[in-house]
Amino acid sequence: MDWEILDSMKTIGGYACQMAQGEFRGRSYEAWFTSDIPVFWGPWKFWDLPGLILEVYSIDPDPCSSQTALQLG
């Protein structure tokens, strides 16, 4: 997936996260990742950002779902 990393920031679970947007199988997604956990991974088929993806959801006008993943240890 080709991501566009944006300047928007928010905190998820105590981690500073940055927004990225990308497309997968014809749908547009927004992901929030933290470089504080330097792994290129996230939920389902979403990865390849410079930090763990903690939240990702569809931004298409169709009904959306979100996934938040964080389990350490």
C-alpha positions in Angstrom: 0.0 0.0 0.0 1.3 3.5 -0.8 0.8 5.8 2.1 0.8 9.6 2.2 2.1 10.7 5.6 0.4 13.9 6.8 1.2 16.4 9.6 -1.9 15.7 11.7 -1.1 14.3 15.2 -3.2 12.8 18.0 -2.6 10.6 21.1 -3.8 7.0 21.3 -3.1 5.0 24.4 -0.5 7.4 25.6 1.4 7.3 22.3 1.9 10.3 20.0 0.5 9.2 16.6 0.7 10.7 13.1 -1.9 10.3 10.4 -1.4 8.6 7.0 -3.8 8.0 4.2 -3.7 5.4 1.5 -5.8 3.1 -0.8 -6.3 -0.6 -0.7 -8.5 -2.6 -3.1 -10.3 0.6 -4.2 -11.1 2.0 -0.8 -9.5 4.9 1.0 -8.1 4.5 4.5 -6.8 6.7 7.3 -4.3 5.2 9.6 -2.7 6.5 12.8 0.8 5.2 13.6 3.4 5.8 16.3 7.1 5.9 15.6 7.6 5.3 19.4 7.1 1.6 18.5 9.4 1.2 15.5 7.8 -1.8 13.8 6.3 -1.7 10.3 3.0 -3.5 11.3 -0.7 -2.9 12.0 -4.0 -4.7 12.0 -5.3 -6.9 9.1 -3.5 -6.0 5.8 -2.2 -2.6 6.9 1.5 -2.1 7.4 4.6 -0.4 5.9 4.5 2.9 7.9 7.5 4.0 10.0 5.9 2.8 13.2 3.1 0.6 14.6 -0.3 1.4 13.3 -2.6 1.8 16.3 -5.8 2.8 14.5 -7.0 2.4 10.9 -10.4 2.9 9.3 -12.1 3.5 5.9 -12.8 7.1 5.0 -15.1 6.2 2.1 -18.7 7.3 2.3 -19.8 3.7 2.9 -20.3 2.5 6.4 -16.9 2.3 8.0 -15.2 0.2 10.7 -12.2 0.9 12.7 -9.5 -1.3 14.2 -7.3 -0.4 17.1 -4.5 -2.7 18.0 -2.1 -2.6 20.9 -0.9 -5.5 22.9 2.6 -5.5 24.4 4.3 -8.4 26.0 
